[in-house]
Amino acid sequence: MKLAITIWAGRIAPVFDAAGKAVIIDVSPEGSELSRSEVVLPETSPFEKVSFLAEAGVDHLICGAISWPAQEFALSSGIEVLGFIAGDVEQVLSGWLSNSLTAASFAMPGCSGRGGRRRRKGKAGRGFNQRRQDF
């Protein structure tokens, strides 16, 4: 599977719709990192960013704030979205890979009620620790 994390200065980019870069990580079925590459995202629109990630084969997206239309487009493109996340990229990645990423520890400031909003098509509001059981 492939995970994309929007990045800015070593941290999760605060707003997906304006993010300029992402790191794409190939993850083994066992949950370990196989490879990673940094990519420049299209600057035109959040929909172009989602299309770019979908064409790259991304299954999961971790990002900061994301607009509702962009999130819905990602879901319809087959990308599971874990939005409203903040923090150091390596710490967030480590938490995601170890299945221990929690809303409380990585919620964006001011988003404690929505922090870590995770959406899959038809499965809103699922918990963080259910990621691997989906596959």
N, C-alpha and C positions, 0 to 999 in steps of 0.2 A: 504494500500500500504506500501511498505518497501523502505526506503531510506538508502543507505550506504554512509558514509563519511570516506575517508581515513584519518588517524590521525597520528600525531607525536608531542609529547610534548604539547598537548592541542591546536594544530593548524592543519590546513589542511596539510597533508603530501605533500611535494613539488613535488614528482614524483610518480604517481600511480604505474608504473612498478616496483619500488623498495620499495613500501610501505609495512610495516610489520604488521600494524593493521588497523582495521576499526571499526567504531561504526555503528551498524545497528539499525535503529529506525523504529518502527511500527507507522504509521500515520493513524489517523481516516479519514474518507471521508470529515469531516469538516476541516481537517488540523491541528489537535492537536496531540501532542505526546502521544502515548498510553504506549509504553515501549521502552527500549533500552538495547542493550547488546554490549559489546566490544568483538571483535573476532580477533584472530591471522590469518593473511592471509598466504596462501602457499608461500614458498620461492622459488619455482622452476621456474616459469615464469609468465608473466603478464596474459597469457591465462589461467593458472591454477587459478589465482586470480579471473578472470572474471567467470570461471566455478564455483568456490566456491560460489561467490556471487549469481549467477543465481540459484544454487541449494538451497541457503538459501531463495529464493523467492524475491530477491531484484528487484525492478522496476526502481529505480532511483539511480544514482551514482554522488556524488559531489567529485571532486578530484583536485589535482594540475595538473601539466603537465601530459599528457598521450600520449603514442605513437599512431600513426595512426592505425597500425594493432590491437593494444589492444582495441582502441576505436571502430573500425569496428566490432571486435569480440563481444564486449559488445552489440552493436546495434543489431547484428544478434542473440544475445542471449536474446533479449527483454528488455535490460536495457538502459534506457535513460541516456545519459552522459552529465553532466555539468562540463566541464574541465577547466583547467587553472584558478582555483580559489585559492585565498590565504586568510589567516586570521584566527582568533580565531574560533574554532569549534562552540562554543555556539552562537557567533554572526552570523556566516554563517547559522547555523540551524534556528535561530530566523528569519533571513531574508527570508529563504526559506519557513518556515511555514507560515509567514505572507504575502507571495507572494510579498515581496519587495526587494528581492535579485537583485542587479543591477551589471552589468559588471564593471561600473566605481568604485564602492565602494569595490569590492572584487577581481579585476583583479590581476593576478600575476604581480610582477614588471617586466617591459620589455615586457609585453604582452598586452599593451593597445589596440592594434588593434585586438587582438584575445582573449582578456580576456573574460572569461565566455563563451567560445565557447560551444554551446549546440547543440547536434545532436541527432536526432531520425531517425530511418530508414526512408529514403525518405523525411525527413523534416529538412534539414540543415539550420542552422542560425536563428532559431526561437527565439523570444524574451523571456526574463525571465518570464514576467508576463502572459504567456500563459499556464503555467504548469497545472493549475486546469481545464482549459477549454478543455483539451485533454481527460478528463475522464468523 
